[in-house]
């Protein structure tokens, strides 16, 4: 845990899940003064069945409140529905309608959890913000460095790449040195109400995972478009390019004697380009909207590892700054299904160097 040796006042972002609950528990065990805050982000499902895998329900709020009471800390529910609608939901829709595939959980971390909450520390008379993310914070020379979690199966450093030096200085990740198994054991030994609660996995405002349906319900009026091969030949029709993402195979509905995948999306012309698997590999990508942690700017090309989606493995690559807000990534071995709108994060071993949005 990256934390001072003295007693601190900590605002803990509590979702009602086991991870944020144990983050608060560990801080209290070390003698720190804590307050719990849950974010009300949208008008979603108001209750949650036993195996619900989203967040923000009334049941989640009650679980968080009961954990806070057990720990003897104050608990607040903060309304950020308007900000979430503007910064996360609207951006999610606009990115899909531009033919890109966004990651709304990263936007939520960037604009809400580590944007809005950190700005409110003084209001709650707190020194730090703590969350239940699996990651670590270290120091390298005069800079704060984000590091991978000890539990590689739960590491969340990828979704935290956008944290600034100022934000890292005020943030704590109490779970970074623990495994998920250890966190569950602590919750069970302490008889927490959410000790066996499943992790949230779906996007909170799209609980059924049907992004196309969500976009339709937002008021968008679709028109049918065409499936094309890489030579421009028409292969069939589709009911909206926003229903597809690069690398997708299932649900295309086109018969072929070989497996075919989505290679790219032409939103302007409402076309989805299909190709065989070997055509999905590319050597280069560019990223913008950069956040660099290890340095202010790349002074020369650098060999590192690059992760291009949350569930992928980092791959060896050369990164080079090719503009004030642009880095070009050249993979040692071609990368598969590089997807505009997703995030490329640069790693040096366990350290996060930075990252940006794939163009």
N, C-alpha and C positions, 0 to 999 in steps of 0.2 A: 504494500500500500504506500502510495506517495503522500505522506502527511507529516506535518511537523510533530515534534516531540512534546509540545505544550498542548494544553487544552484549547480547542478551537470551537468556533460556532459554525455549524455546517447546515446548509439547506439541502435536504435529500430529496431528489426527484423520485417519488414513489408511484408506481403504476398499479399496485395491487398484486404484482407477481412476486415470485420467490426471490429473484435476484436483487431487486431494489430493496426488498425487505431485509435481506441479510446484509446488504451494504449498510443500512441504517443500524442494524444490530451490532455489526463489527465496530462501527464508529462509537456507539454507546459503550461497548465493552472496553474501549480504549480511553473512556472518560470524556469524550467530546460532547458538547452540548448540540443537540440536533433539533431541527424542525422538519416536518415532512410536508411536501407539496405535491399534489396530484394535478395534472393538467387536464382540463375538460376541453377537448379539441373539436368534437363534432357531435351531431345528433345521430348517433348510431343505435345499435341494439341496446336497449335499456336494461336488459338482464342477460345473463350468460349461462348456458347449460354447462354441465359438468365438464365436457370436453371442448368447450369454446376455446378458440385459439387466436382471438383478437384481443383488443384491450379497450379501455375507456367506457365500459359498461357500469351500471349502478353497482353490480356485484363486485367489480374491481375496486370501485371507490370504497365500498364497505370493507373489503378485505384489507385495503391499505389503512383505513381508519382503525380497524381492530388491531393490526400490527403496531401502529403508532401508539395506541392505548396500552398495549402490552409492554412497549418500550418506555412508556412514560414521556412521550414527546408530543408537542403540539402538531396538529395536522390541518392543512388547508387544501381546499379545492379551488384552483385558479381557472377562470374562464378565458380561454384563448381561441374560442371558436372562430371569431372574425379574422384573426391573424392567420390561423391555420387554413381557413378557406382561401385567403388571398395568397399566402406564401407557399402552400403545399398543394391543396386540391386544384386550384385554378392552374397552377404551373404544371401539374400532372396531366391535366386535360390538354393544355396548349402544346405541351411537348409531344404527346401522342398524336395530336392532329397535325403536327409538323413532321411526322414520320420518324420521331426519335423515341427512345425507350428510357424514361427517367427512373430514378430511384427515390421515391417520396420519403422513405425512412431517413435517407441522408439529408434531404431538405428539412425534415422535421428536426433532426439533430442540429443542423446548421442554423436555422432561423428561429426555432422555438426553444428547444431544450437548452442549447448553449448560447442562444442569442437573447431571448427574452428573460429567461430565468437568471442568467448571470447579471443582467442589468438590474435585477431586483434584490440582489444580495443585501445592499445597504438598507433597503426598506424593511427587511426581515432581520436586520442586525446580525448578519452572518458574514463569515470570512471566506467560506468556500462553498462550492456546489459539488455534491456527490451524486453519482448515478450507479446503476447496477451493470454497467457495461463491462465486458471482459477485455481489458486493455491495461497498459501501465504507462506511467509518465516518469521520465528520467531527465537528467541534465547532461548536456554535452557542451563543454566550454561555457559560453554565456547564454546558451539557448536551451529551452525546454524541448524534449524529444518525446514523441509518442512511440510506444513500443508494443509489440505483440503481447498478448496474454500468455501466461504459462500454459494454459489449456488450449492447445492448437485447434481442437475441435469446436471451441466456442469463441475463438478470437474475433473481436469486433473492431480491430484497429482500422479496417477498410472503411467502415461507415463513419469514422471519426476523423478522416484525413483533413477536413476543412477547419479544424480547431486552430485558432491563432495563438501566438505566443502569450498574449494577454489572457486568453481563455484557458490555456493550459496551466498558467500560473495560479488560477483560481479554481481548478477542477481536481477532484479526487475520484479515483477508481478503486474502491476497496476490494473488489473481487479479482483484480488483475493477477494476483499470485496464487489464486485458488482454482481448483477444477470444479466443474459443474457437480460432480459427485460429492465433493466436499461441501459445496453450498447446500445441496439437498440434505446431507447428513446433519448439518448445523440446524437447518429448519426443522427437521424431524426431532432432533434431540431437544430442541426448544419448544416443540409442539406448536409451531406456527400454523395458523388457520389455512395458509396457502402452501403448506409443505409439499403437497403432491399435485399442485396445480400445474397443468401443462404450459409450456412456453407459448407465447404468442408468435404466430408465424405468418399469418396473412396480413396484407396491408389493412390497417385498421378500418379505413373507410370503404374498402372493397372486400367485405368478409367472405364472399363466395368466390373470390379470385377471378371473377368475370369482368375484366377491364372494359371490354367492348360494350357490355350492357351498361356499365357505370357511365361511360361516355355518352351513350345514347340517352340515358336518363337525365343527363345534364342539359339536354336540349339540342344536341347536335343532330342535324338531319343528314343521314348518309345517302350516298349514291353508289351504285354498283361500279366496280372497276375491273381491270384486267390483270390476269396473271400472265407474265411474259417470261421467256427464257432469256439468257444473257445475249442472245442475238436479236432480240426484239420480236420473236415469234409469239403469237398469242396462244396460250395454253388453256385458257378458260376464264371464268369470271369469278369475282369475289364480292362480298357484300360490305366492304369497307376496309381500307388498308390499315386502320387503327386496330383491327382485330389480330394483327400479326406482328411478330418481332423477329429480328435476324437470328438465324439458326434454328427456327421453329420447323418441325417436321409434321407433328400431329395436327389434325384439324384443317389441313390445307384442302383436302377434298379433290385432288387432281390425281387421276390414275397414271401410272408410269411404270415402265419395266425396271426402273432403277429408283432407289430412294431419292427424293428431292426435298430441298430445304429452302427456306426463305433466305435469299442472299442480300437483298437490299429493298428499301421502300422508297418509292417515288411519290411523295405525298402531293406534290403540285399537280401531277397528272393522274393521281389515284391508281397507280400501278404497283403491283408487288412482283418483284423479280425473283424467280426460282432458279435453283442450280443444284448440281450434284455436290456431294460432300467435299470433294477435293477442290471445288471452286470457292469454298468459304474461307480459305486461308489467305492471309495477307501479311506482308512484312512490316508495314508501317502504319502508324496512326498519329494523329495530332490531338493535343488537348489544349483547352483554354480555360479561363476562369481559374487560374492557378492558385494553389495555396502551398507554399514551400515551408517546411518546418526546420530542416537542417541548415538552411542557408537562405539568404534573401534572393539570390539569383544564381543560376548555373553559369559559372565562368568558363567552363569547358565541357566537352562531352564526358559522360560518366556511365560506367557499366553498373547496372543494378538489376533488380528483379521487378517486374511490373505485373500487377494483378488487374484484370480488366472487367471482372464482375465478382460479386460477393462470394459465390461458391466455387470460383476457379482457383487454381494454384498459381502463385507468382511464377512468371517465366523470365529467363535471362534476356536482357535487352540493353541497348545503348540509348540514353536520353540526351537530348541536346536542346538548348534554348534557342529557338528560331524566331522569337519575337518577344516584345515586352510582356505579353500575356499568352505565350504559346510555347509549348515544348513538343518536339517531334520524337517519337519513340520508334526505334528500329529493332525488331525482334531478332535474336540469334536464329531461332527457328520460327517460321511463320505462325501467327496467332489465328485461332479459329473464331469465326463469327464475331468479329469486332463490331460493336454496336454503338452508333451515335446516341448520345444522351446518357449512356452509362459512364461510370467513373474509372479512370486509370489511376492506380495508386502505386507509387514508387517505394521500393523497400531496399534497404541495405542490411541484410540479415534480419534481425528482429526489430530494427528501427525503421520508422516511417519517414521517408525523405520529403514526401509531399504528394500532390496529385492534382487532377483537374478533370474537366468534363470532356469526353471523347467527341470530336467533331466528325 
